[in-house]
Amino acid sequence: MAEFKESMARRFNNVFVCQRCNATNRSGSGKPSKCRKCGSQRLRLKKKKRKSA
C-alpha cells in the first residue's frame, strides 16, 4: 500500500503522545503545554514507523 506525503503529515506532524496516559495530543503549531487528558507536561513526538527491508 502506498503512503502519501499528505497522509504522513496528517499522522505524524504536530502529534504528541503523553508519557503518563498515552493519550495523543494534536497541536496547531509547536509543542502543547500539557496533556488534554491528564494534565501532565511529559509529552513526546509520535514515533514514525520503520520501513521494512
C-alpha positions as CSV (number, residue, x, y, z in Angstrom):
1,M,0.0,0.0,0.0
2,A,1.4,3.4,-1.0
3,E,1.9,6.1,1.6
4,F,1.4,9.7,0.5
5,K,3.1,12.8,1.9
6,E,-0.2,14.3,2.9
7,S,-1.2,11.2,4.9
8,M,2.2,11.0,6.6
9,A,1.9,14.7,7.6
10,R,-1.6,14.2,9.0
11,R,-0.5,11.2,11.1
12,F,2.9,12.4,12.4
13,N,3.3,16.2,12.2
14,N,2.4,18.1,15.4
15,V,1.2,14.9,17.1
16,F,2.4,14.3,20.6
17,V,1.9,11.4,22.9
18,C,1.6,11.7,26.7
19,Q,4.2,9.6,28.6
20,R,1.9,9.1,31.5
21,C,-1.5,8.2,30.0
22,N,-0.6,7.5,26.3
23,A,-3.2,10.0,25.0
24,T,-2.5,11.6,21.6
25,N,-2.4,15.4,21.6
26,R,-2.5,17.4,18.4
27,S,-1.3,20.9,18.2
28,G,-1.6,23.6,15.5
29,S,2.0,24.6,15.8
30,G,4.7,23.9,18.4
31,K,4.5,21.6,21.4
32,P,1.4,21.7,23.5
33,S,2.0,22.8,27.1
34,K,0.1,19.9,28.8
35,C,-1.8,16.8,28.1
36,R,-5.5,17.2,27.3
37,K,-6.5,14.1,29.3
38,C,-4.4,14.1,32.5
39,G,-2.7,17.5,32.5
40,S,0.9,16.1,32.5
41,Q,3.7,18.1,30.9
42,R,5.6,15.0,29.8
43,L,5.0,14.8,26.1
44,R,6.9,13.2,23.2
45,L,6.6,13.2,19.5
46,K,4.7,10.3,17.9
47,K,7.2,7.8,16.5
48,K,7.2,7.1,12.8
49,K,7.0,3.5,11.5
50,R,10.2,1.9,10.2
51,K,10.4,0.9,6.6
52,S,10.8,-2.9,6.3
53,A,13.8,-4.1,4.3
